Structure formats: structure tokens, C-alpha cells
């Protein structure tokens, strides 16, 4: 019953007025960002990180704010999926399939209410899972040495993007590029400048936050500029969201199944919420067979992906907090925030700063309740944001990015760097090379190299140390299994596409 | 973005992927070669050049694979879109240069009006919303969030 005691302690931390306030702001802001077409949790959290640095928040407070934004985005993503047929973020993509048909039939409000409840259940299941399983994983990881950590980083890179069905070779290219960019700057061990070419601005390395905001926020604006005639306004009647709660009751079995599937998808490193919603939708469709009317506005087709993606979002926090390896793009960014505040997530975090970890977990429970209130009775307010034109929203995003990055060090160089990364991110997206592995490489490269060098220092230069322990061999085997699973899964998806014509 | 959007239009990436592969391969070769200039005075089992070299091997290999087996790309932008993007980048570059010396209010006002215009609004809504947005962002950052914004020269705002 240790966990309950810790959790009680966490609630004490989470209910401090400042933390409650930040959770509320984060939930509202997250729902708003998630609802905007094109802006998802990755962009939302990336955009907010420079701002949190300016408030000089404590790490606990900053994490509560950002994780609330993260959860909020997952809720908000469904709003534009259902009302506009445009996913607000990628995990919300599956929600369009049945959500939009429901809205066309005038059941938009009901769909929003139903998906709100489904999101709540999914996120709650995941948060309970986080409470139960993260400490278990920590107990296991406490025995890790530098060689095992190096293996863990290899696992993170081997699996990011691999499981989601994208091109495996392209995500590896992206990860290597990120790792190489991560070596720029003065080497911490030998004080030798690497790849700096005499530019003193990058002696401290490439500022992670600058790269992040460029890769996500600025590149998003460039994508938006491709086609500025976005004229998708919700025209149909919304209706009240309250009846959706009754519908949710009839969908309870679907929601339960999807929450568990999504949670498992989220815990797997590299998978993330998009896989969670995809798997829940397709498995539920198969489970119901002829009893379902998926694709034509079946309420269960709305409940399944929403429960799944919210559960996956919570599940992805488990490897991030307990092992220090991110399970998805957004958790990679949250990890970056912790690292830049000189906090290393992983088993030691649970021992050294239990008030932070458990405060965060408790804040997630509270934030979930807030999100339920924000997203069912007040959903109409957020739906109204969708009426704001893109030419108003996107410049605002650019301004927030500029002010946020500029205020970090008051240097124009950072802004140019951000624009440069914006172009890089845009080109990579056009090439279908995922940007998240770049971020991950840039972020984890330093830690990975540090662990490699420590392991080698221990062994006196013998490379065998890297695969000499059972744990590291197990991790490598797990990585290979996940890659193979990703390859098989990608092959199946391609087969189905060919079958579908 | 990490996950692929199954709804976006995709085109053959033969040219795009090969160019990208060539650039990245060149980068990998350069990084390998350049990392030999990282020398330290004392011996370590793993010196500062080893990790970059370790990374440049898979980078080179996967770039080569990209050249040999190109995949799919998203539809590349048309000329009008490219011009808009170049215009936006130029505008933001100039904005970045003048933000510090000229202060937040005048530079942001001009940058926002032009940016909103680039995003497809007419002059009148651009002027109005540019002004409103500048003032509200100023109020938000300066007063509500207490972030120090660059002041106009000679003035305290």
C-alpha cells in the first residue's frame, strides 16, 4: 500500500493553489490548441516550453502545466475532427471516420459529449495504470548501469516511428541526423569544440528548445502557407453535448476495451497515441463485425478511438518517467523539459523527488476531471474557436514562437536558428522523414554518449561490456522484436491498402 | 510529426529522396572525416570523435538506402506557395533582426500586418487584426505574464 501513501502525498502537492491554477490553465489551453486544425500536442507543448522557462516555474509546476496541456490537446483534437472532418492532431484522425458522419446527421453535440466521456475513461484508465506500473518498472530499472542505459537508448531509437507504420529507414535517418546534431558544441568530457566552425553561439550546443519550436511551430506555418484558402467552417447545428453521456453508457463495453488497447499501445516505446486510436478503432470494428455500422456515424466508432488515444497518451508517460525514454513525440518534448531543468527522469527520479512524480500523477487525476467539465458542458465555447480564420491563428502562433524563443537569451541568432529548423522541419515533412526522431536524437544524444563513455571507462575500453549483461541483451532482443513487429504491421497495412484498391 | 497522415496526398519520392539521401550521405562522410580533428591531450577509451563517427556510419548507410530505394513524398508546393513561404521567411528574418534594436511594438505591428496579409487576408482585416493582435499580445506578455519585451529606443514601452 506504499503507492496509496505516495499518491496521497501527491494530492497534497497537486492541490496547492498554484498547481491547481496551472492545471486548469493547461487543460483549457490544451483543449484550445488541440481543437485548432493542424496544431496537436507536439506543437502545443513545444510552443509553450519557452514560455514556462520565463515564468521560472519549479520543475513540478512546469510539468503539471505541460502535461495538462498534453492531456488537454488529446481531448481537444476530437472537436475539429467531429465538426470539420479535419483532425486537430494526428491521433484524432480515426475520430473523423464516424464523428463527422454523426455531425452531418445533426448529432454533433452528442458525438462531442460521448467522445468527452470516452476520453475521460481512457485517460483515467491510463493514469491508474501509470500509478500501478511505473513503480514496478522503476524497481526493475534501478539495477541499470551505463551499458544498460545505452541499450535503452538504442531501444528508444530502434522503435520510434517503427511501430507506427511509417518508413523505417526514414525514421532511422532522422534519428541519426538528430544524434549528429546533438554532438555540436563543446564536448563535456574533453572540452573539445565539435562541429562549431568558430561560431561561439553554438559552443553550448544547439539549443534544444529553439530547434523544437522551429521544427514544429514554424514548419506548421510553412505547411499552412501552401494552401491559404482554408474555408472549412462548421455550419451544421451543434446541439447539446449532454445526451452524449447517455450514449456513452451504451458504449461502455467499447470504451473499456479501447482504453486497455490504447494503454498498451501507449506504453510501448515509440508507438504513441496515433497507434492507440488506430488499433482501438480497427479492433473494435472487427470485434463488432456486422453488429456495427462503422464509417456511417456509429457512436462506437467515435468512442473507440477517443478512449484509445487518450489512454495511449497516458500510457506513454510510463516509459518517460520511469526509464527516461519517451514513448511518443510529445513525451520526448516533456523529457527535454525535465533534462533542461537538470532533472533526469528514470528510476532515481522516483527515489529522489517522489513529491514531483506523485504530484504530477495526482495532477493528472485532477486535470482529467477538469477536462471532463471543460469538454462536455463548455465544449461549445471551444467549438467557437474553429470559426476563427487561419490567417488570424497562424500569425499568432508565429508571434508566440518568436517571443518565447527571443526571451530565452534575447538574441536574434536564436531566432534565425529557429527559422532554419523551421525550413528543415518543413523539408523533412515533405520527404516523409519524421521529425520526432530528429528531436529525440538531438535530445538524447548527449546522454547516450555519456553512458557509452562511462561504460567504456568502466571496462577499460572493452566494447563487450555493452552486451555483457542479461538485462542489456534482453533490451536489445526486445528492440529487435518491436522492429520486426513494426515491419510485419507495415506489411499488413500495405496489403490491406492493395486489397482496398 | 511522428505518425503518418493517411489522408494527405503522396507522390513518388524518387527525386526528392535521392537528393536528400545524397545530401545526408555527404554529411555523414564529412562528419566522419572532420571528427578526426577532435583531439585531446590525454588518452581516453572513447575520445570526442568516436561517437560522431559511430553515428555517421548508420547515417551513411541509411542515406545510401534512401538513394537506392526511394519511397514516397508528400506533394511538393507549387510556385505560388513557394513564393509565399519564401516571403514569410524573409519577413520573419527581417523581423528577427529588427526586434531587438527597434523594440517589440513597431516591429511586431508591421510584421504581423504583412504576415496576416501573406496568409491570405485583405488589407483592411490585416490592418485591423494586426493592430489588435499586436496590442493584445503586448498586454499578454508584458503585463499578464511579466515577460520583458524589447522596448522601443528612448521609450519605456
Interface residues (C-beta under 8 A of the other chain):
Chain A: X40 X42 X51 X54 X55 X87 X90 X91 X93 X160 X161 X164 X165 X166 X167 X169 X170 X172 X173 X176 X177 X179 X180 X183 X187 X189 X190 X192 X194 X195 X221 X222 X224 X225 X226 X227 X228 X229 X272 X274 X275 X328 X329 X389 X390 X391 X392 X394 X395 X396 X398 X399 X400 X402 X403 X406 X407 X410 X412 X415 X416 X419 X422 X423 X426 X427 X429 X430 X431 X432 X433 X434 X435 X436 X437 X445 X448 X449 X452 X453 X456 X457 X459 X460 X461
Chain B: X1 X2 X3 X4 X5 X6 X7 X10 X13 X16 X17 X20 X24 X27 X28 X31 X34 X35 X38 X39 X40 X44 X45 X46 X47 X48 X51 X52 X55 X56 X58 X59 X62 X63 X65 X66 X69 X71 X72 X73 X74 X76 X77 X78 X81 X84 X85 X88 X89 X92 X93 X95 X96 X97 X99 X100 X104 X108 X112 X115 X116 X118 X119 X120 X121 X125 X126 X129 X133 X137 X141 X145 X146 X147 X148 X149 X150
